[in-house]
């Protein structure tokens, strides 16, 4: 996968890397269905855990969805 870099508005020479999480719902009948993308905004990477990422995925998917059917892919842009 190609890695994209974004430039800072204040300092065009500085490149910004962005982490995103693509969430999918797998109901077992078809291919996994995309349900959303979460850009990581936390500066303190120690706060990023699988549990904290999945909390957002469950919120987007809704309370009727089995949490075990949600998965995500982390991407560095």
N, CA, C and O atoms as a GROMACS GRO file, in nm:
protein
  308
    1UNK      N    1   0.083  -0.116   0.000
    1UNK     CA    2   0.000   0.000   0.000
    1UNK      C    3   0.089   0.125   0.000
    1UNK      O    4   0.189   0.131   0.071
    2UNK      N    5   0.051   0.221  -0.079
    2UNK     CA    6   0.128   0.344  -0.090
    2UNK      C    7   0.108   0.429   0.034
    2UNK      O    8  -0.004   0.442   0.083
    3UNK      N    9   0.214   0.486   0.084
    3UNK     CA   10   0.207   0.570   0.203
    3UNK      C   11   0.194   0.716   0.161
    3UNK      O   12   0.276   0.767   0.084
    4UNK      N   13   0.091   0.782   0.211
    4UNK     CA   14   0.067   0.922   0.178
    4UNK      C   15   0.116   1.011   0.291
    4UNK      O   16   0.110   0.973   0.408
    5UNK      N   17   0.164   1.126   0.256
    5UNK     CA   18   0.209   1.222   0.355
    5UNK      C   19   0.129   1.351   0.337
    5UNK      O   20   0.102   1.392   0.224
    6UNK      N   21   0.093   1.412   0.446
    6UNK     CA   22   0.024   1.539   0.443
    6UNK      C   23   0.121   1.645   0.493
    6UNK      O   24   0.205   1.618   0.579
    7UNK      N   25   0.109   1.766   0.440
    7UNK     CA   26   0.198   1.873   0.480
    7UNK      C   27   0.131   1.962   0.585
    7UNK      O   28   0.010   1.984   0.581
    8UNK      N   29   0.209   2.010   0.675
    8UNK     CA   30   0.162   2.102   0.777
    8UNK      C   31   0.132   2.237   0.712
    8UNK      O   32   0.207   2.282   0.626
    9UNK      N   33   0.023   2.301   0.754
    9UNK     CA   34  -0.012   2.433   0.701
    9UNK      C   35   0.086   2.539   0.750
    9UNK      O   36   0.121   2.632   0.676
   10UNK      N   37   0.131   2.525   0.875
   10UNK     CA   38   0.222   2.624   0.932
   10UNK      C   39   0.364   2.607   0.879
   10UNK      O   40   0.437   2.705   0.862
   11UNK      N   41   0.402   2.483   0.855
   11UNK     CA   42   0.538   2.454   0.809
   11UNK      C   43   0.530   2.356   0.692
   11UNK      O   44   0.528   2.235   0.713
   12UNK      N   45   0.524   2.407   0.567
   12UNK     CA   46   0.507   2.320   0.450
   12UNK      C   47   0.617   2.214   0.434
   12UNK      O   48   0.596   2.114   0.365
   13UNK      N   49   0.733   2.235   0.495
   13UNK     CA   50   0.842   2.138   0.484
   13UNK      C   51   0.818   2.016   0.572
   13UNK      O   52   0.874   1.909   0.548
   14UNK      N   53   0.733   2.031   0.674
   14UNK     CA   54   0.707   1.922   0.768
   14UNK      C   55   0.595   1.833   0.714
   14UNK      O   56   0.488   1.882   0.678
   15UNK      N   57   0.620   1.702   0.708
   15UNK     CA   58   0.519   1.607   0.663
   15UNK      C   59   0.447   1.549   0.784
   15UNK      O   60   0.508   1.522   0.887
   16UNK      N   61   0.318   1.530   0.770
   16UNK     CA   62   0.237   1.475   0.877
   16UNK      C   63   0.194   1.333   0.842
   16UNK      O   64   0.146   1.309   0.731
   17UNK      N   65   0.210   1.241   0.932
   17UNK     CA   66   0.160   1.106   0.913
   17UNK      C   67   0.029   1.094   0.988
   17UNK      O   68   0.013   1.152   1.096
   18UNK      N   69  -0.064   1.020   0.933
   18UNK     CA   70  -0.194   1.004   0.996
   18UNK      C   71  -0.227   0.855   1.009
   18UNK      O   72  -0.208   0.778   0.916
   19UNK      N   73  -0.276   0.817   1.127
   19UNK     CA   74  -0.322   0.681   1.150
   19UNK      C   75  -0.474   0.682   1.142
   19UNK      O   76  -0.540   0.768   1.201
   20UNK      N   77  -0.530   0.587   1.068
   20UNK     CA   78  -0.675   0.572   1.061
   20UNK      C   79  -0.710   0.426   1.086
   20UNK      O   80  -0.628   0.336   1.070
   21UNK      N   81  -0.835   0.404   1.125
   21UNK     CA   82  -0.887   0.270   1.148
   21UNK      C   83  -1.011   0.254   1.060
   21UNK      O   84  -1.106   0.332   1.071
   22UNK      N   85  -1.010   0.154   0.972
   22UNK     CA   86  -1.125   0.123   0.888
   22UNK      C   87  -1.201   0.009   0.954
   22UNK      O   88  -1.144  -0.098   0.979
   23UNK      N   89  -1.329   0.032   0.982
   23UNK     CA   90  -1.412  -0.067   1.052
   23UNK      C   91  -1.500  -0.142   0.954
   23UNK      O   92  -1.553  -0.085   0.859
   24UNK      N   93  -1.514  -0.273   0.981
   24UNK     CA   94  -1.595  -0.361   0.897
   24UNK      C   95  -1.685  -0.446   0.983
   24UNK      O   96  -1.651  -0.482   1.095
   25UNK      N   97  -1.802  -0.479   0.928
   25UNK     CA   98  -1.898  -0.567   0.994
   25UNK      C   99  -1.905  -0.696   0.913
   25UNK      O  100  -1.932  -0.692   0.793
   26UNK      N  101  -1.882  -0.808   0.978
   26UNK     CA  102  -1.885  -0.939   0.912
   26UNK      C  103  -2.003  -1.017   0.967
   26UNK      O  104  -1.999  -1.065   1.080
   27UNK      N  105  -2.109  -1.030   0.886
   27UNK     CA  106  -2.227  -1.101   0.932
   27UNK      C  107  -2.226  -1.249   0.893
   27UNK      O  108  -2.320  -1.322   0.923
   28UNK      N  109  -2.118  -1.294   0.827
   28UNK     CA  110  -2.105  -1.434   0.791
   28UNK      C  111  -2.175  -1.473   0.663
   28UNK      O  112  -2.159  -1.586   0.616
   29UNK      N  113  -2.253  -1.383   0.605
   29UNK     CA  114  -2.327  -1.416   0.483
   29UNK      C  115  -2.256  -1.367   0.357
   29UNK      O  116  -2.259  -1.434   0.254
   30UNK      N  117  -2.195  -1.252   0.365
   30UNK     CA  118  -2.130  -1.191   0.249
   30UNK      C  119  -1.992  -1.143   0.290
   30UNK      O  120  -1.944  -1.170   0.400
   31UNK      N  121  -1.928  -1.070   0.198
   31UNK     CA  122  -1.802  -1.007   0.234
   31UNK      C  123  -1.827  -0.905   0.344
   31UNK      O  124  -1.938  -0.856   0.360
   32UNK      N  125  -1.723  -0.875   0.419
   32UNK     CA  126  -1.735  -0.778   0.528
   32UNK      C  127  -1.780  -0.643   0.472
   32UNK      O  128  -1.732  -0.598   0.368
   33UNK      N  129  -1.872  -0.581   0.541
   33UNK     CA  130  -1.931  -0.453   0.499
   33UNK      C  131  -1.861  -0.339   0.573
   33UNK      O  132  -1.854  -0.340   0.696
   34UNK      N  133  -1.810  -0.240   0.501
   34UNK     CA  134  -1.746  -0.126   0.570
   34UNK      C  135  -1.851  -0.045   0.646
   34UNK      O  136  -1.959  -0.019   0.594
   35UNK      N  137  -1.817  -0.005   0.768
   35UNK     CA  138  -1.912   0.074   0.847
   35UNK      C  139  -1.858   0.210   0.888
   35UNK      O  140  -1.935   0.294   0.934
   36UNK      N  141  -1.729   0.235   0.872
   36UNK     CA  142  -1.677   0.367   0.906
   36UNK      C  143  -1.526   0.373   0.914
   36UNK      O  144  -1.457   0.270   0.916
   37UNK      N  145  -1.477   0.495   0.917
   37UNK     CA  146  -1.333   0.520   0.929
   37UNK      C  147  -1.312   0.618   1.044
   37UNK      O  148  -1.379   0.721   1.052
   38UNK      N  149  -1.219   0.586   1.130
   38UNK     CA  150  -1.187   0.670   1.245
   38UNK      C  151  -1.045   0.723   1.230
   38UNK      O  152  -0.950   0.644   1.231
   39UNK      N  153  -1.028   0.855   1.217
   39UNK     CA  154  -0.891   0.909   1.219
   39UNK      C  155  -0.843   0.919   1.364
   39UNK      O  156  -0.917   0.963   1.451
   40UNK      N  157  -0.721   0.878   1.389
   40UNK     CA  158  -0.664   0.883   1.525
   40UNK      C  159  -0.620   1.025   1.554
   40UNK      O  160  -0.538   1.081   1.480
   41UNK      N  161  -0.673   1.083   1.660
   41UNK     CA  162  -0.639   1.221   1.695
   41UNK      C  163  -0.562   1.233   1.825
   41UNK      O  164  -0.517   1.342   1.860
   42UNK      N  165  -0.548   1.123   1.896
   42UNK     CA  166  -0.479   1.129   2.026
   42UNK      C  167  -0.329   1.147   2.006
   42UNK      O  168  -0.266   1.075   1.929
   43UNK      N  169  -0.276   1.243   2.076
   43UNK     CA  170  -0.131   1.269   2.069
   43UNK      C  171  -0.053   1.168   2.151
   43UNK      O  172   0.057   1.128   2.114
   44UNK      N  173  -0.110   1.127   2.263
   44UNK     CA  174  -0.045   1.032   2.352
   44UNK      C  175  -0.078   0.890   2.307
   44UNK      O  176  -0.187   0.839   2.335
   45UNK      N  177   0.014   0.826   2.236
   45UNK     CA  178  -0.008   0.694   2.178
   45UNK      C  179  -0.026   0.585   2.285
   45UNK      O  180  -0.074   0.476   2.254
   46UNK      N  181   0.012   0.613   2.408
   46UNK     CA  182  -0.007   0.514   2.516
   46UNK      C  183  -0.155   0.493   2.547
   46UNK      O  184  -0.193   0.390   2.601
   47UNK      N  185  -0.238   0.591   2.512
   47UNK     CA  186  -0.381   0.582   2.538
   47UNK      C  187  -0.454   0.499   2.432
   47UNK      O  188  -0.570   0.464   2.450
   48UNK      N  189  -0.387   0.468   2.322
   48UNK     CA  190  -0.449   0.393   2.212
   48UNK      C  191  -0.441   0.244   2.244
   48UNK      O  192  -0.333   0.187   2.249
   49UNK      N  193  -0.557   0.184   2.264
   49UNK     CA  194  -0.564   0.040   2.289
   49UNK      C  195  -0.668  -0.021   2.197
   49UNK      O  196  -0.752   0.049   2.142
   50UNK      N  197  -0.663  -0.151   2.182
   50UNK     CA  198  -0.765  -0.220   2.102
   50UNK      C  199  -0.904  -0.192   2.159
   50UNK      O  200  -0.999  -0.171   2.084
   51UNK      N  201  -0.916  -0.192   2.291
   51UNK     CA  202  -1.044  -0.168   2.357
   51UNK      C  203  -1.096  -0.027   2.324
   51UNK      O  204  -1.215  -0.010   2.297
   52UNK      N  205  -1.008   0.073   2.327
   52UNK     CA  206  -1.052   0.210   2.300
   52UNK      C  207  -1.092   0.228   2.153
   52UNK      O  208  -1.182   0.306   2.123
   53UNK      N  209  -1.025   0.158   2.063
   53UNK     CA  210  -1.059   0.165   1.922
   53UNK      C  211  -1.193   0.095   1.897
   53UNK      O  212  -1.278   0.148   1.825
   54UNK      N  213  -1.212  -0.021   1.955
   54UNK     CA  214  -1.335  -0.097   1.935
   54UNK      C  215  -1.456  -0.027   1.996
   54UNK      O  216  -1.568  -0.048   1.951
   55UNK      N  217  -1.435   0.053   2.098
   55UNK     CA  218  -1.545   0.128   2.160
   55UNK      C  219  -1.613   0.215   2.054
   55UNK      O  220  -1.736   0.223   2.050
   56UNK      N  221  -1.534   0.281   1.971
   56UNK     CA  222  -1.588   0.365   1.865
   56UNK      C  223  -1.661   0.279   1.761
   56UNK      O  224  -1.769   0.315   1.715
   57UNK      N  225  -1.602   0.166   1.723
   57UNK     CA  226  -1.663   0.076   1.626
   57UNK      C  227  -1.799   0.027   1.672
   57UNK      O  228  -1.893   0.020   1.593
   58UNK      N  229  -1.811  -0.008   1.800
   58UNK     CA  230  -1.938  -0.054   1.855
   58UNK      C  231  -2.041   0.059   1.856
   58UNK      O  232  -2.159   0.035   1.831
   59UNK      N  233  -1.995   0.179   1.883
   59UNK     CA  234  -2.084   0.295   1.884
   59UNK      C  235  -2.143   0.318   1.744
   59UNK      O  236  -2.262   0.345   1.731
   60UNK      N  237  -2.061   0.308   1.642
   60UNK     CA  238  -2.105   0.330   1.505
   60UNK      C  239  -2.195   0.217   1.456
   60UNK      O  240  -2.295   0.242   1.390
   61UNK      N  241  -2.160   0.093   1.489
   61UNK     CA  242  -2.236  -0.022   1.441
   61UNK      C  243  -2.374  -0.032   1.505
   61UNK      O  244  -2.469  -0.077   1.442
   62UNK      N  245  -2.385   0.011   1.628
   62UNK     CA  246  -2.513   0.007   1.697
   62UNK      C  247  -2.519  -0.104   1.799
   62UNK      O  248  -2.441  -0.200   1.794
   63UNK      N  249  -2.612  -0.092   1.891
   63UNK     CA  250  -2.620  -0.186   2.003
   63UNK      C  251  -2.676  -0.323   1.962
   63UNK      O  252  -2.658  -0.420   2.035
   64UNK      N  253  -2.741  -0.332   1.847
   64UNK     CA  254  -2.798  -0.458   1.803
   64UNK      C  255  -2.694  -0.552   1.739
   64UNK      O  256  -2.723  -0.669   1.715
   65UNK      N  257  -2.574  -0.502   1.712
   65UNK     CA  258  -2.470  -0.578   1.644
   65UNK      C  259  -2.385  -0.654   1.744
   65UNK      O  260  -2.348  -0.601   1.850
   66UNK      N  261  -2.353  -0.779   1.710
   66UNK     CA  262  -2.264  -0.859   1.793
   66UNK      C  263  -2.123  -0.798   1.786
   66UNK      O  264  -2.067  -0.790   1.676
   67UNK      N  265  -2.064  -0.755   1.897
   67UNK     CA  266  -1.932  -0.693   1.895
   67UNK      C  267  -1.824  -0.782   1.834
   67UNK      O  268  -1.724  -0.731   1.782
   68UNK      N  269  -1.842  -0.913   1.838
   68UNK     CA  270  -1.743  -1.005   1.781
   68UNK      C  271  -1.745  -1.005   1.628
   68UNK      O  272  -1.655  -1.059   1.566
   69UNK      N  273  -1.848  -0.944   1.568
   69UNK     CA  274  -1.856  -0.940   1.422
   69UNK      C  275  -1.793  -0.813   1.365
   69UNK      O  276  -1.794  -0.792   1.244
   70UNK      N  277  -1.740  -0.728   1.452
   70UNK     CA  278  -1.675  -0.604   1.409
   70UNK      C  279  -1.524  -0.624   1.412
   70UNK      O  280  -1.470  -0.677   1.509
   71UNK      N  281  -1.457  -0.580   1.307
   71UNK     CA  282  -1.312  -0.579   1.309
   71UNK      C  283  -1.262  -0.453   1.240
   71UNK      O  284  -1.336  -0.386   1.168
   72UNK      N  285  -1.136  -0.421   1.261
   72UNK     CA  286  -1.080  -0.300   1.201
   72UNK      C  287  -0.943  -0.329   1.143
   72UNK      O  288  -0.876  -0.425   1.179
   73UNK      N  289  -0.904  -0.241   1.052
   73UNK     CA  290  -0.771  -0.246   0.992
   73UNK      C  291  -0.706  -0.111   1.018
   73UNK      O  292  -0.763  -0.007   0.984
   74UNK      N  293  -0.589  -0.112   1.077
   74UNK     CA  294  -0.514   0.010   1.104
   74UNK      C  295  -0.432   0.045   0.980
   74UNK      O  296  -0.364  -0.041   0.923
   75UNK      N  297  -0.439   0.171   0.940
   75UNK     CA  298  -0.364   0.216   0.823
   75UNK      C  299  -0.285   0.341   0.858
   75UNK      O  300  -0.333   0.428   0.930
   76UNK      N  301  -0.165   0.350   0.807
   76UNK     CA  302  -0.081   0.468   0.822
   76UNK      C  303  -0.083   0.544   0.690
   76UNK      O  304  -0.039   0.492   0.587
   77UNK      N  305  -0.133   0.665   0.692
   77UNK     CA  306  -0.139   0.746   0.570
   77UNK      C  307  -0.032   0.852   0.574
   77UNK      O  308  -0.021   0.932   0.481
   0.00000   0.00000   0.00000
